[in-house]
Amino acid sequence: MVGGSIYVGNIQKEVKEFCRDFEAELLEKNLGLFICAGEKNEEKRLDAIRINFPSEMIDHSTATGWFGYEVHFEKASFMDRTVIRLMMRIKKSFSDLKNENIAEFAAKMNA
Ligand SMILES: Cc1cc2nc3c(=O)[nH]c(=O)nc-3n(C[C@H](O)[C@H](O)[C@H](O)COP(=O)(O)O)c2cc1C
């Protein structure tokens, strides 16, 4: 399973590098891809998956998933806190993890 969170449209660069460096091996595995993201629009969340993972890996994957999102002000940098307040209009830490999506993803991976 490979995943990360979306910041201004992009997943962590370590995730991109991992996919790039190990793509051949990952394409031989039972592969699941997931994101955490605050985007409310489902089509845009699918775009985030399409943009951030190689298309061969998406085609090969057993499951792709959106696991919801969390915001932790106390852990965020000053810049990130500013983005959270101004762009996401969020004023305090919260969690909106999609446990049903995680369970569905796990069931597909285990099938
Ligand atoms: C600075 C910042 C930018 C973000 N940009 C996006 C974004 O472009 N699209 C999106 O869907 N979610 C966005 N999010 C929401 C994060 O993906 C979400 O909060 C995620 O759970 C963060 O996970 P992490 O704390 O494990 O990195 C953003 C959050 C922050 C703080």
The ligand as an ORCA input file, in Angstrom:
! r2SCAN-3c Opt
* xyz 0 1
  C      -1.155     23.727      3.494
  C      -2.191     22.683      3.141
  C      -2.548     22.490      1.820
  C      -3.500     21.530      1.468
  N      -3.833     21.373      0.160
  C      -4.768     20.461     -0.182
  C      -5.127     20.292     -1.560
  O      -4.611     20.931     -2.468
  N      -6.100     19.382     -1.853
  C      -6.705     18.645     -0.881
  O      -7.574     17.839     -1.226
  N      -6.359     18.758      0.424
  C      -5.409     19.639      0.792
  N      -5.035     19.775      2.107
  C      -5.622     18.874      3.126
  C      -4.632     17.769      3.541
  O      -4.428     16.879      2.459
  C      -5.223     17.014      4.743
  O      -5.346     17.910      5.819
  C      -4.394     15.783      5.152
  O      -5.145     15.005      6.063
  C      -3.057     16.139      5.766
  O      -2.414     14.949      6.177
  P      -1.011     14.960      6.958
  O      -1.212     15.806      8.159
  O      -0.772     13.513      7.272
  O      -0.007     15.503      6.010
  C      -4.100     20.726      2.471
  C      -3.724     20.922      3.825
  C      -2.783     21.868      4.156
  C      -2.407     22.049      5.595
*
